[in-house]
């Protein structure tokens, strides 16, 4: 038996014994239409290298599709074995094991890097990080939601109870200042296929949310890092999802904002009654890892939710990725969604429209032939960067009244002492309401006497 034979046999055996993809052996047997795997094992059930490789690849595709095209089964098994070996030697026999899961979350996901975690545990967790041990698997092993890599426990009974126990832990973990109850937890709870694989997948998504918003010291650091990674692309113009032709009755209109890395992207759809309905998204393009670009897309409702202090829901935003374009004037944007969503499309393949006839058709729809409807017109907003001066004690934001400034104490809110010229501080208008906007802190203060007084903000005629 060569190494490949051994590798595939070992992986298939682990998948079967740990009930990783299916809670019952019968379900795995049904997939392959082989009802004797439980008696004969993998080597007899798939006697040739080709059949064994084919069986594993079938399961790999199954796992990939179940997890919204994000989990590679071969890499998961490698990480699973590594995490199990670490867990056996470093965590399995620790005192007070019931407190370890929360300590793991505090260490890996909280802004203070787990200062509240006992020092001996910190040393173990730091060792896990240095050895690149999969934190998600480690957490699930500690909660007995995953068995040992060499487990032979058999079919899984009442897994929904264990599944919910993990969700409760994650919900109790106050790891985010933005998501009161992450939408990812809600999606995990309504998952119909509650298996160990899907639990791993959902926990991975939830922890990615926590780490994205809490690994930084605060929201200001996160915003600063994002601004530094923004890509100034030239996207203005008309795009569509049918290769630049006029096959579809929908298209995208990109408009430059004040920032050269931020666009309004309106998706227009023409219906049979000659109504042209549009939803205006806001998108940011930024550098990603491994030569990729990341596109952050905000729904028009997201700014209203920010202002009202509501927790984000699935509709509010989405992250997409694509290979970094070779030119600042790309002709294609093959976007693939990064995180799971029941709202946002998995892929948006955009092509810049250059055909004159197609452009003329779309322009007629926009300016002549159709009734143009902005679906979220009431949620349109205008942001004006108005930070005029920064002193040792105050921020001065230009008012709409000439010669008038809002004088904001730098000690009125934690983090204001770090604000500097160039930050997204200014005036935001939505409908009839006007706000002092501090984008880096997701803070929007209504310009009313009572709200200004709450923060010690004064209207002044000059810089003091």
C-alpha positions as CSV (number, residue, x, y, z in Angstrom):
1,X,0.0,0.0,0.0
2,X,1.5,3.4,-1.0
3,X,1.3,6.6,0.9
4,X,-1.7,7.9,-1.1
5,X,-3.6,4.7,-0.3
6,X,-2.8,5.1,3.4
7,X,-3.7,8.8,3.4
8,X,-7.1,8.3,1.8
9,X,-7.9,5.2,3.9
10,X,-7.0,7.1,7.1
11,X,-9.0,10.1,6.2
12,X,-12.1,8.1,5.2
13,X,-11.8,6.1,8.4
14,X,-11.7,9.2,10.5
15,X,-14.7,10.7,8.7
16,X,-16.7,7.6,9.3
17,X,-15.6,7.0,12.9
18,X,-16.0,10.6,14.1
19,X,-19.3,11.0,12.3
20,X,-17.9,14.2,11.0
21,X,-20.2,14.8,8.0
22,X,-23.1,12.6,9.0
23,X,-24.5,11.8,12.5
24,X,-25.2,8.2,11.6
25,X,-23.2,5.6,9.7
26,X,-26.3,4.7,7.8
27,X,-26.3,8.2,6.2
28,X,-22.7,7.8,5.0
29,X,-23.5,4.3,3.6
30,X,-26.5,5.7,1.8
31,X,-24.4,8.3,0.1
32,X,-22.2,5.7,-1.5
33,X,-25.0,3.1,-1.8
34,X,-22.7,0.7,0.2
35,X,-24.6,-0.7,3.2
36,X,-21.6,-2.7,4.6
37,X,-19.1,0.0,5.5
38,X,-19.8,-0.4,9.2
39,X,-18.7,-4.1,8.9
40,X,-16.1,-4.1,6.2
41,X,-14.3,-0.8,6.8
42,X,-13.0,1.5,4.1
43,X,-10.3,-0.7,2.6
44,X,-12.8,-3.5,1.7
45,X,-15.6,-1.0,0.7
46,X,-13.2,0.8,-1.7
47,X,-10.6,-1.8,-2.6
48,X,-8.6,0.2,-5.2
49,X,-6.7,3.4,-4.9
50,X,-8.9,5.1,-7.6
51,X,-12.2,4.2,-5.8
52,X,-10.8,5.3,-2.4
53,X,-9.6,8.6,-3.9
54,X,-13.0,9.0,-5.6
55,X,-14.9,8.4,-2.4
56,X,-12.9,11.0,-0.6
57,X,-13.3,13.6,-3.3
58,X,-17.0,13.0,-3.3
59,X,-17.0,13.7,0.4
60,X,-14.8,16.7,-0.1
61,X,-17.3,18.2,-2.6
62,X,-20.1,17.4,-0.2
63,X,-18.4,19.2,2.6
64,X,-17.5,22.2,0.4
65,X,-21.1,22.6,-0.8
66,X,-22.6,22.2,2.7
67,X,-20.3,24.9,4.1
68,X,-21.1,27.4,1.4
69,X,-17.9,26.7,-0.5
70,X,-15.6,27.6,2.4
71,X,-14.3,24.4,4.1
72,X,-11.8,22.1,2.4
73,X,-12.2,18.7,4.0
74,X,-8.5,17.6,3.5
75,X,-7.2,20.7,5.3
76,X,-9.9,20.3,8.0
77,X,-8.7,16.8,8.7
78,X,-5.1,17.9,8.9
79,X,-6.0,20.6,11.4
80,X,-8.3,18.3,13.3
81,X,-5.5,15.8,13.9
82,X,-3.0,18.5,14.9
83,X,-5.5,20.1,17.4
84,X,-6.4,16.7,18.9
85,X,-2.7,16.0,19.6
86,X,-2.3,19.4,21.2
87,X,-5.5,19.0,23.2
88,X,-4.5,15.5,24.5
89,X,-1.1,16.6,25.8
90,X,-1.9,20.2,27.0
91,X,-5.6,20.6,27.9
92,X,-7.3,17.2,28.5
93,X,-6.3,16.9,32.2
94,X,-6.6,20.5,33.3
95,X,-8.4,21.4,36.5
96,X,-11.8,23.3,36.2
97,X,-12.2,22.2,32.5
98,X,-15.6,23.9,32.4
99,X,-14.0,27.3,32.5
100,X,-11.5,26.7,29.7
101,X,-13.9,27.4,26.7
102,X,-14.5,31.0,28.0
103,X,-10.8,31.4,28.7
104,X,-10.1,30.3,25.1
105,X,-12.5,32.9,23.8
106,X,-11.1,35.7,26.0
107,X,-7.6,34.9,25.0
108,X,-8.1,34.6,21.2
109,X,-11.0,37.0,20.6
110,X,-10.9,39.8,23.2
111,X,-9.1,43.1,22.7
112,X,-7.0,42.7,25.8
113,X,-5.6,39.4,24.6
114,X,-7.0,37.5,27.6
115,X,-5.6,39.5,30.5
116,X,-8.2,37.9,32.7
117,X,-7.1,34.4,31.8
118,X,-4.9,32.6,34.4
119,X,-1.2,32.8,33.5
120,X,-0.7,29.1,33.2
121,X,-3.5,28.8,30.7
122,X,-2.2,31.9,28.8
123,X,1.1,30.0,28.4
124,X,-0.7,27.0,26.9
125,X,-2.9,29.1,24.6
126,X,0.1,31.1,23.5
127,X,1.8,27.9,22.6
128,X,-1.2,26.8,20.6
129,X,-1.1,30.1,18.7
130,X,2.6,29.7,18.0
131,X,2.1,26.2,16.7
132,X,-0.8,27.4,14.5
133,X,-3.3,25.0,16.2
134,X,-6.8,25.5,14.9
135,X,-8.5,27.5,17.7
136,X,-12.1,26.6,16.5
137,X,-11.3,22.9,16.7
138,X,-9.6,23.3,20.1
139,X,-12.7,25.0,21.4
140,X,-15.0,22.3,20.1
141,X,-12.8,19.6,21.5
142,X,-12.9,21.3,24.9
143,X,-16.7,21.4,24.8
144,X,-16.9,17.8,23.8
145,X,-18.7,18.9,20.6
146,X,-16.0,17.1,18.6
147,X,-14.7,13.7,19.6
148,X,-11.1,12.7,19.5
149,X,-9.5,12.4,16.1
150,X,-9.2,8.6,16.7
151,X,-12.7,8.3,18.2
152,X,-14.9,5.2,17.7
153,X,-17.8,6.3,19.7
154,X,-20.4,5.5,17.0
155,X,-23.5,7.3,15.9
156,X,-24.3,10.8,17.4
157,X,-27.3,11.0,19.6
158,X,-29.1,14.3,20.6
159,X,-26.4,16.4,18.9
160,X,-28.8,19.4,18.9
161,X,-28.3,19.7,22.7
162,X,-24.5,19.9,22.3
163,X,-24.9,22.3,19.3
164,X,-27.1,24.7,21.4
165,X,-24.6,24.6,24.3
166,X,-21.9,25.9,22.0
167,X,-24.2,28.6,20.7
168,X,-25.0,29.7,24.3
169,X,-21.4,30.0,25.1
170,X,-20.7,32.2,22.0
171,X,-23.8,34.3,22.7
172,X,-22.7,34.9,26.3
173,X,-19.2,35.9,25.2
174,X,-19.2,39.7,25.1
175,X,-16.6,39.8,22.4
176,X,-18.1,42.5,20.1
177,X,-19.0,46.1,20.5
178,X,-20.9,46.1,17.2
179,X,-22.9,42.9,17.1
180,X,-25.1,42.5,20.2
181,X,-26.1,39.1,18.9
182,X,-24.2,38.3,15.8
183,X,-26.3,37.4,12.8
184,X,-24.0,34.5,12.3
185,X,-25.3,33.0,15.6
186,X,-28.9,33.3,14.3
187,X,-27.9,31.6,11.1
188,X,-26.3,28.8,13.0
189,X,-29.3,28.2,15.2
190,X,-31.7,27.8,12.2
191,X,-29.3,25.4,10.5
192,X,-31.3,22.3,9.7
193,X,-28.3,20.0,9.1
194,X,-26.9,20.0,12.6
195,X,-23.7,17.9,12.2
196,X,-20.2,18.2,13.6
197,X,-19.0,19.6,10.2
198,X,-21.7,22.3,10.2
199,X,-21.1,23.2,13.8
200,X,-17.4,23.7,13.0
201,X,-18.4,25.8,10.0
202,X,-20.8,28.0,11.9
203,X,-18.5,28.5,14.9
204,X,-15.7,29.4,12.5
205,X,-17.9,32.1,10.9
206,X,-19.0,33.5,14.3
207,X,-15.4,33.6,15.6
208,X,-14.3,35.4,12.4
209,X,-16.9,38.1,13.2
210,X,-15.6,38.4,16.8
211,X,-12.0,38.5,15.8
212,X,-12.6,41.0,13.0
213,X,-14.1,43.5,15.4
214,X,-12.3,42.8,18.7
215,X,-8.8,41.7,17.9
216,X,-7.8,45.3,17.3
217,X,-7.5,47.5,20.4
218,X,-10.6,49.4,19.4
219,X,-12.7,50.4,16.4
220,X,-10.4,53.3,15.7
221,X,-7.5,51.0,15.1
222,X,-9.6,48.8,12.9
223,X,-10.8,51.8,10.8
224,X,-7.3,53.1,10.5
225,X,-6.1,49.8,9.2
226,X,-8.9,49.6,6.7
227,X,-8.2,53.1,5.4
228,X,-4.6,52.2,4.9
229,X,-5.5,49.2,2.8
230,X,-8.0,51.0,0.5
231,X,-7.4,50.7,-3.2
232,X,-8.1,53.8,-5.4
233,X,-9.7,52.1,-8.4
234,X,-11.5,53.8,-11.3
235,X,-14.9,52.0,-11.3
236,X,-17.2,54.9,-12.4
237,X,-19.5,53.9,-15.2
238,X,-22.0,51.2,-16.1
239,X,-21.5,47.5,-15.4
240,X,-23.6,44.4,-15.8
241,X,-23.7,40.7,-15.1
242,X,-24.0,39.4,-18.6
243,X,-20.6,40.1,-20.1
244,X,-21.2,43.7,-21.0
245,X,-24.1,42.8,-23.4
246,X,-27.8,43.7,-23.1
247,X,-29.1,40.2,-22.4
248,X,-30.5,41.1,-18.9
249,X,-32.8,43.9,-17.8
250,X,-30.6,44.8,-14.8
251,X,-27.4,46.7,-14.6
252,X,-25.1,48.4,-12.1
253,X,-24.2,52.1,-12.1
254,X,-21.0,53.0,-10.2
255,X,-20.6,56.6,-9.0
256,X,-17.5,58.1,-7.4
257,X,-17.8,59.5,-3.9
258,X,-15.6,62.1,-2.2
259,X,-13.2,59.2,-1.5
260,X,-11.3,57.6,-4.4
261,X,-11.7,54.2,-2.8
262,X,-15.4,54.4,-2.1
263,X,-18.3,54.2,-4.6
264,X,-22.0,54.3,-4.7
265,X,-23.1,51.2,-6.7
266,X,-26.8,51.2,-7.7
267,X,-28.3,48.0,-8.9
268,X,-31.1,48.9,-11.4
269,X,-33.8,46.4,-12.4
270,X,-36.4,47.1,-15.1
271,X,-39.7,45.4,-14.8
272,X,-42.5,44.6,-17.3
273,X,-44.3,47.9,-16.4
274,X,-41.3,50.0,-17.4
275,X,-40.4,50.7,-13.8
276,X,-36.7,51.0,-13.2
277,X,-36.1,50.2,-9.6
278,X,-32.7,50.9,-8.0
279,X,-30.9,50.0,-4.7
280,X,-27.9,52.1,-4.0
281,X,-25.1,50.2,-2.2
282,X,-21.9,51.7,-0.9
283,X,-18.7,49.8,-1.6
284,X,-15.1,50.0,-0.5
285,X,-12.2,48.2,-2.3
286,X,-9.2,47.3,-0.3
287,X,-6.1,45.1,-0.3
288,X,-6.6,41.5,0.8
289,X,-4.3,38.6,1.5
290,X,-2.4,36.5,-1.0
291,X,-2.7,38.9,-3.9
292,X,-6.5,39.3,-3.6
293,X,-8.7,42.3,-3.3
294,X,-11.6,42.6,-0.8
295,X,-14.8,44.5,-1.6
296,X,-16.9,45.5,1.4
297,X,-20.5,46.2,0.3
298,X,-23.1,48.1,2.5
299,X,-26.8,47.9,2.0
300,X,-28.6,51.4,2.1
301,X,-30.3,50.3,5.4
302,X,-26.9,49.8,7.2
303,X,-26.3,53.5,7.8
304,X,-29.7,53.9,9.4
305,X,-29.0,50.9,11.6
306,X,-25.7,52.4,12.6
307,X,-27.3,55.7,13.5
308,X,-30.1,54.0,15.5
309,X,-27.5,51.9,17.3
310,X,-29.1,48.6,16.1
311,X,-27.1,45.4,15.8
312,X,-26.2,44.6,12.2
313,X,-28.3,41.9,10.5
314,X,-27.6,39.8,7.5
315,X,-29.0,42.4,5.1
316,X,-26.7,45.2,6.2
317,X,-23.4,44.2,4.6
318,X,-21.3,41.6,2.9
319,X,-17.7,40.9,2.1
320,X,-16.5,39.8,-1.3
321,X,-13.1,38.8,-2.6
322,X,-11.5,38.6,-6.1
323,X,-8.0,38.5,-7.5
324,X,-6.4,41.9,-7.3
325,X,-6.9,43.7,-10.7
326,X,-3.9,44.3,-12.8
327,X,-5.1,47.8,-13.7
328,X,-6.6,50.6,-11.7
329,X,-9.2,50.7,-14.5
330,X,-10.4,47.1,-14.4
331,X,-12.9,45.7,-16.9
332,X,-14.1,42.8,-14.8
333,X,-15.0,42.3,-11.1
334,X,-15.5,38.5,-10.4
335,X,-16.7,38.9,-6.8
336,X,-17.2,35.9,-4.5
337,X,-18.8,36.2,-1.1
338,X,-16.5,35.5,1.9
339,X,-19.1,34.8,4.6
340,X,-22.4,32.9,4.6
341,X,-25.6,34.8,3.9
342,X,-29.2,34.1,3.2
343,X,-29.5,37.5,1.5
344,X,-26.4,38.3,-0.6
345,X,-25.6,36.4,-3.8
346,X,-22.7,34.0,-3.6
347,X,-21.1,35.4,-6.8
348,X,-21.5,38.7,-8.6
349,X,-19.6,38.7,-11.9
350,X,-19.5,42.3,-13.1
351,X,-18.3,43.4,-16.6
352,X,-17.7,47.1,-17.5
353,X,-20.1,48.0,-20.3
354,X,-18.3,49.6,-23.3
355,X,-20.7,48.7,-26.1
356,X,-22.3,52.0,-27.3
357,X,-25.7,50.4,-28.1
358,X,-26.0,48.8,-24.7
359,X,-24.9,52.1,-23.0
360,X,-27.5,54.0,-25.0
361,X,-30.2,51.5,-24.0
362,X,-29.4,51.9,-20.3
363,X,-29.3,55.6,-20.6
364,X,-32.8,55.7,-22.2
365,X,-34.1,53.6,-19.4
366,X,-32.5,56.0,-16.8
367,X,-33.5,59.3,-18.4
368,X,-36.4,58.8,-20.8
369,X,-38.3,55.5,-21.1
370,X,-38.8,54.3,-17.5
371,X,-40.2,55.5,-14.2
372,X,-37.1,55.6,-12.1
373,X,-37.7,54.5,-8.5
374,X,-35.1,54.6,-5.7
375,X,-36.3,51.8,-3.4
376,X,-34.5,53.2,-0.3
377,X,-34.8,56.9,-1.1
378,X,-35.7,57.7,2.5
379,X,-32.5,56.1,3.6
380,X,-30.1,58.1,1.4
381,X,-27.5,59.9,3.3
382,X,-24.9,62.6,2.7
383,X,-21.6,62.7,4.6
384,X,-19.5,65.8,4.7
385,X,-16.0,65.6,6.1
386,X,-15.9,68.7,8.3
387,X,-13.1,68.3,10.9
388,X,-11.6,71.7,10.8
389,X,-9.1,71.8,13.6
390,X,-7.7,69.6,16.4
391,X,-6.2,71.1,19.6
392,X,-4.9,69.5,22.7
393,X,-8.3,69.7,24.3
394,X,-11.0,70.0,21.6
395,X,-12.1,69.0,18.1
396,X,-13.6,71.7,15.9
397,X,-16.2,70.6,13.3
398,X,-17.4,73.1,10.8
399,X,-21.1,73.9,11.0
400,X,-23.4,74.5,8.1
401,X,-23.5,78.1,9.3
402,X,-20.6,80.0,8.0
403,X,-18.0,80.9,10.7
404,X,-19.6,78.5,13.2
405,X,-18.0,75.4,14.7
406,X,-19.0,72.6,17.0
407,X,-16.4,72.5,19.8
408,X,-16.1,68.9,21.0
409,X,-14.2,68.0,24.2
410,X,-11.6,65.3,23.4
411,X,-12.3,63.8,26.8
412,X,-16.0,63.5,26.2
413,X,-15.7,60.0,24.9
414,X,-13.0,57.3,25.1
415,X,-10.9,57.4,21.9
416,X,-11.6,61.0,20.9
417,X,-8.1,61.9,22.1
418,X,-6.8,59.9,19.1
419,X,-8.8,61.7,16.4
420,X,-6.7,63.6,13.9
421,X,-7.2,65.6,10.7
422,X,-8.2,63.3,7.9
423,X,-10.4,61.1,10.0
424,X,-14.0,60.6,8.9
425,X,-15.5,63.2,11.3
426,X,-18.1,65.6,10.1
427,X,-21.8,66.2,9.3
428,X,-24.1,63.4,8.2
429,X,-27.6,64.1,6.8
430,X,-30.3,61.5,6.4
431,X,-33.9,62.7,5.7
432,X,-34.7,65.6,7.9
433,X,-32.1,64.6,10.5
434,X,-28.5,66.0,10.8
435,X,-25.8,64.3,12.9
436,X,-22.3,64.9,14.1
437,X,-20.6,61.8,12.6
438,X,-17.6,60.0,14.0
439,X,-17.3,57.1,11.6
440,X,-14.3,55.5,13.2
441,X,-16.3,55.0,16.4
442,X,-19.7,54.3,14.7
443,X,-21.0,57.2,16.7
444,X,-23.6,59.6,15.3
445,X,-24.8,62.4,17.6
446,X,-28.1,64.2,16.6
447,X,-27.6,67.9,16.4
448,X,-30.1,68.9,19.0
449,X,-29.5,71.0,22.1
450,X,-30.1,68.1,24.5
451,X,-27.7,65.7,22.7
452,X,-25.0,68.3,22.3
453,X,-25.2,69.1,26.0
454,X,-24.9,65.4,26.9
455,X,-21.4,65.4,25.3
456,X,-20.4,68.9,26.4
457,X,-20.4,70.1,22.8
458,X,-20.7,73.9,22.2
459,X,-21.4,76.0,19.2
460,X,-18.6,78.6,18.9
461,X,-17.7,81.3,16.4
462,X,-13.9,80.7,16.3
463,X,-11.0,78.4,17.3
464,X,-9.9,78.9,20.8
